[in-house]
Amino acid sequence: MNLAIFQTENILSQTGDCIRVCLKERQHEHIVKIQKLGPGQEIQLGLLDGKIGRGLIVEQDQSSTIIEVSLCQAPPAPNPIKLIMALPRPLMLKRVLQSAVSMGVKEIHLIHSNKVEKSYWQSPQISDEEIFQHALLGLEQGVDTALPEISKHQRFRPFVEDLLPGLIQNHRAYVAHPSAHAQAAKASEEDCYLAVGPEGGFTDYEVEKLEQAGMQTLSLGPRILRVETAVPVLLAKLAD
């Protein structure tokens, strides 16, 4: 937790620029047991979808940490890459989302694919609350407060045919897929969309539909990477 993020419900009071915040449960435990911080010591805080600042711990007991903070710093610039990702296995989803959010991705579309088990969509890990918690952990890791927009699309064709062309209009758009005509990943500061398939990759039919929508195939070379590895590697290459 490189940044303790609080929400409006954590605010106890505010006098001028000084905000008095109460953190409990996971964040309190982390401050006490991992960071080993107590009264009189400083900690970096940020308001969700707001600014960042340094706070002073003024009180602490077994269940809560109270901090006084002044917010003065804007969150970092967003990553120019917008991610379209076939829904991973539930346990992998947690890791991939946290990694992508920590790298500054602000738009993520989770889509269905032929190789995605339908049962994944019924997992508790895909609930709105769980996705929010994964995103929050990613923000805390990346010292960011701007919550990403994460949407779910359980049908492949309606997403690719009806929604995708409008999303990528006037943007560069790539689908990560090893093929003879795929181009190598190159860095750019321009916004772009990146589609990453499931374990085993998109099917040929799915790649064709993505290309018809306006995406170009993109390759990292001959090696086949796990989704949790491919996503940060691609984000780093494209936005470096």
C-alpha positions as CSV (number, residue, x, y, z in Angstrom):
1,M,0.0,0.0,0.0
2,N,2.1,2.8,-1.3
3,L,-0.8,5.2,-1.1
4,A,-3.6,4.9,1.5
5,I,-6.8,5.9,-0.4
6,F,-9.8,7.2,1.5
7,Q,-13.3,7.9,0.4
8,T,-15.8,10.6,1.6
9,E,-17.3,8.3,4.1
10,N,-13.9,8.1,5.8
11,I,-13.8,11.8,6.5
12,L,-14.5,12.8,10.1
13,S,-14.1,16.6,9.7
14,Q,-12.5,19.3,7.6
15,T,-11.2,22.7,8.6
16,G,-9.9,24.7,5.7
17,D,-7.4,22.5,3.8
18,C,-6.9,20.1,6.7
19,I,-9.0,16.9,6.4
20,R,-9.3,14.5,9.4
21,V,-9.7,10.9,8.1
22,C,-10.4,7.6,9.8
23,L,-9.0,4.4,8.3
24,K,-10.1,0.9,9.5
25,E,-10.0,-2.8,8.7
26,R,-7.5,-3.7,5.8
27,Q,-5.9,-0.3,5.6
28,H,-5.6,0.1,9.4
29,E,-4.0,-3.4,9.6
30,H,-1.6,-2.6,6.9
31,I,-0.5,0.7,8.5
32,V,0.0,-1.0,11.9
33,K,1.4,-4.4,10.9
34,I,3.2,-3.9,7.6
35,Q,4.2,-0.2,7.6
36,K,4.5,-0.2,11.4
37,L,3.4,3.4,11.6
38,G,1.9,5.1,14.6
39,P,1.0,8.5,16.1
40,G,3.4,11.3,15.1
41,Q,4.5,9.6,11.9
42,E,3.6,10.6,8.3
43,I,1.9,8.6,5.6
44,Q,0.9,9.4,2.0
45,L,-2.9,9.6,1.5
46,G,-5.2,10.3,-1.5
47,L,-8.9,10.9,-1.9
48,L,-10.5,8.5,-4.3
49,D,-10.9,10.4,-7.6
50,G,-9.2,13.4,-5.9
51,K,-5.8,14.7,-5.0
52,I,-2.9,13.3,-3.1
53,G,-1.0,14.6,0.0
54,R,1.0,13.6,3.1
55,G,-0.8,13.1,6.4
56,L,0.1,13.0,10.0
57,I,-1.2,10.1,12.2
58,V,-2.7,11.8,15.2
59,E,-4.6,8.9,16.9
60,Q,-4.5,5.1,16.7
61,D,-6.2,2.2,18.6
62,Q,-6.8,-1.5,18.0
63,S,-9.4,-0.9,15.2
64,S,-8.6,2.5,13.6
65,T,-6.0,5.0,12.5
66,I,-6.9,8.7,12.4
67,I,-4.9,11.0,10.1
68,E,-4.9,14.7,9.4
69,V,-4.0,15.4,5.8
70,S,-3.8,18.3,3.3
71,L,-4.2,17.3,-0.3
72,C,-2.1,19.3,-2.8
73,Q,-0.9,17.0,-5.6
74,A,-2.8,15.8,-8.7
75,P,-2.8,12.1,-9.5
76,P,-0.4,11.0,-12.3
77,A,-1.3,11.2,-15.9
78,P,-3.4,8.2,-17.2
79,N,-1.8,5.5,-19.3
80,P,-2.7,6.1,-23.0
81,I,-3.6,2.4,-23.5
82,K,-7.2,1.3,-23.1
83,L,-7.5,-2.4,-22.5
84,I,-9.9,-5.0,-24.0
85,M,-9.4,-8.3,-22.3
86,A,-11.0,-11.7,-22.6
87,L,-12.2,-12.6,-19.1
88,P,-9.3,-14.5,-17.4
89,R,-9.7,-17.2,-14.8
90,P,-11.1,-15.6,-11.6
91,L,-7.9,-15.9,-9.6
92,M,-5.9,-14.5,-12.5
93,L,-8.4,-11.7,-13.0
94,K,-7.4,-10.2,-9.6
95,R,-3.7,-10.1,-10.5
96,V,-4.2,-8.8,-14.0
97,L,-6.6,-6.0,-13.0
98,Q,-4.4,-4.9,-10.1
99,S,-1.4,-4.9,-12.4
100,A,-3.2,-2.9,-15.2
101,V,-4.7,-0.4,-12.8
102,S,-1.3,0.1,-11.1
103,M,0.1,1.0,-14.5
104,G,-2.4,3.7,-15.0
105,V,-5.0,2.1,-17.3
106,K,-8.3,4.0,-17.1
107,E,-10.6,2.0,-19.4
108,I,-10.9,-1.8,-19.3
109,H,-13.4,-3.9,-21.1
110,L,-13.8,-7.5,-20.0
111,I,-15.2,-9.6,-22.8
112,H,-16.3,-13.1,-23.6
113,S,-14.4,-15.4,-25.9
114,N,-14.7,-19.0,-27.2
115,K,-12.0,-20.2,-24.7
116,V,-13.5,-18.4,-21.7
117,E,-15.5,-20.8,-19.5
118,K,-19.0,-19.5,-19.1
119,S,-18.8,-20.3,-15.3
120,Y,-16.2,-17.5,-15.0
121,W,-19.0,-14.9,-15.3
122,Q,-20.8,-16.4,-12.3
123,S,-17.7,-16.2,-10.0
124,P,-17.8,-13.9,-7.0
125,Q,-14.5,-12.4,-8.3
126,I,-16.4,-10.8,-11.2
127,S,-18.9,-9.0,-9.0
128,D,-18.9,-5.2,-9.1
129,E,-17.7,-5.0,-5.5
130,E,-14.8,-7.4,-6.0
131,I,-13.7,-5.6,-9.2
132,F,-13.8,-2.3,-7.3
133,Q,-11.6,-3.7,-4.6
134,H,-9.1,-5.1,-7.2
135,A,-9.0,-1.6,-8.8
136,L,-8.5,0.1,-5.4
137,L,-5.5,-2.2,-4.6
138,G,-4.1,-1.3,-8.0
139,L,-4.5,2.4,-7.3
140,E,-2.8,2.0,-3.9
141,Q,0.1,0.2,-5.5
142,G,0.5,2.7,-8.3
143,V,0.1,5.8,-6.1
144,D,-2.9,7.0,-8.1
145,T,-6.5,8.0,-7.1
146,A,-8.3,8.1,-10.5
147,L,-10.7,5.1,-10.5
148,P,-10.7,3.3,-13.9
149,E,-13.9,2.6,-15.8
150,I,-14.3,-1.2,-16.0
151,S,-17.1,-2.7,-18.0
152,K,-18.3,-6.3,-18.6
153,H,-19.5,-7.8,-21.9
154,Q,-20.7,-11.3,-21.8
155,R,-21.4,-11.7,-25.5
156,F,-18.5,-11.5,-28.0
157,R,-20.3,-10.7,-31.3
158,P,-22.5,-7.8,-30.0
159,F,-19.4,-6.2,-28.4
160,V,-17.3,-6.6,-31.5
161,E,-19.9,-5.7,-34.1
162,D,-22.0,-3.1,-32.3
163,L,-19.7,-1.4,-29.7
164,L,-16.1,-1.9,-30.7
165,P,-16.1,0.1,-34.0
166,G,-17.4,3.2,-32.3
167,L,-14.8,2.8,-29.4
168,I,-11.8,2.6,-31.6
169,Q,-12.9,5.1,-34.2
170,N,-10.0,7.6,-34.8
171,H,-7.8,5.6,-32.5
172,R,-5.0,3.1,-33.1
173,A,-6.3,-0.4,-32.1
174,Y,-4.4,-3.6,-31.8
175,V,-5.2,-7.2,-31.0
176,A,-2.3,-9.2,-29.4
177,H,-2.0,-12.3,-31.5
178,P,1.1,-14.2,-32.8
179,S,0.8,-14.5,-36.6
180,A,2.9,-14.2,-39.7
181,H,1.6,-10.7,-40.6
182,A,1.5,-9.3,-37.1
183,Q,3.6,-6.2,-36.5
184,A,5.9,-5.8,-33.5
185,A,4.8,-3.7,-30.5
186,K,6.1,-0.1,-30.8
187,A,5.9,2.7,-28.2
188,S,3.7,5.7,-28.8
189,E,2.2,8.5,-26.6
190,E,-1.1,8.4,-28.6
191,D,-4.2,6.8,-27.0
192,C,-4.9,3.4,-28.4
193,Y,-6.9,0.2,-27.7
194,L,-5.3,-3.1,-27.0
195,A,-7.2,-6.4,-27.1
196,V,-5.7,-9.4,-25.2
197,G,-7.1,-12.9,-25.6
198,P,-7.6,-15.7,-23.0
199,E,-5.1,-18.5,-22.2
200,G,-4.6,-20.1,-25.6
201,G,-5.4,-16.9,-27.5
202,F,-8.4,-15.7,-29.5
203,T,-9.7,-18.2,-32.1
204,D,-9.0,-17.4,-35.8
205,Y,-12.7,-16.4,-36.2
206,E,-12.4,-14.0,-33.3
207,V,-9.2,-12.4,-34.6
208,E,-11.0,-12.0,-38.0
209,K,-13.9,-10.2,-36.4
210,L,-11.6,-8.0,-34.4
211,E,-9.7,-7.1,-37.6
212,Q,-13.0,-6.4,-39.4
213,A,-13.9,-4.0,-36.6
214,G,-10.6,-2.1,-37.4
215,M,-7.9,-3.7,-35.2
216,Q,-4.5,-4.7,-36.3
217,T,-2.7,-7.8,-35.1
218,L,0.3,-7.2,-32.8
219,S,3.0,-9.6,-31.7
220,L,5.5,-9.8,-28.9
221,G,7.5,-12.4,-30.9
222,P,7.4,-16.2,-31.0
223,R,7.1,-16.9,-27.3
224,I,3.6,-17.5,-25.9
225,L,3.1,-15.6,-22.6
226,R,0.5,-16.0,-19.8
227,V,-2.2,-13.3,-19.8
228,E,-0.9,-12.0,-16.4
229,T,2.6,-11.6,-18.0
230,A,1.5,-10.4,-21.5
231,V,-0.7,-7.6,-20.3
232,P,2.0,-5.6,-18.3
233,V,4.6,-6.4,-21.0
234,L,2.4,-5.0,-23.8
235,L,1.4,-2.0,-21.7
236,A,5.0,-1.2,-21.0
237,K,6.0,-1.6,-24.7
238,L,3.2,0.5,-26.1
239,A,3.3,3.3,-23.5
240,D,7.0,3.4,-22.9
